[in-house]
Amino acid sequence: MKRTLTKYSAWVEGLGVLRRGPSKMRLALARIRAQYGELQLRLGALLLDQSVMVRVFGWDPDVEGY
């Protein structure tokens, strides 16, 4: 009786996920850029204090969002 594999082993599937991961992240970033052109400002709003964002960049996270 010939035995065939119908599913990949877990580590082979894991390698596929790792290979596809960066592509998925690039697609996600492209979607975010298309939706929110100000990606860097939104990232800065997550990392910096609100007063710094308003004073330096004129970007208020409470008004514009994160």
KAZI-V51883 format. One record per helix or strand of 3 or more residues. SS is the DSSP state (A for helix, B for strand). FROM is the first residue (numbers start at 0). TO is the last residue. If there is no record, write none. Layout:
BEGIN
((SS:FROM:TO) (SS:FROM:TO))
END
This chain:
BEGIN
((A:9:34) (A:38:46) (A:49:56) (A:60:63))
END
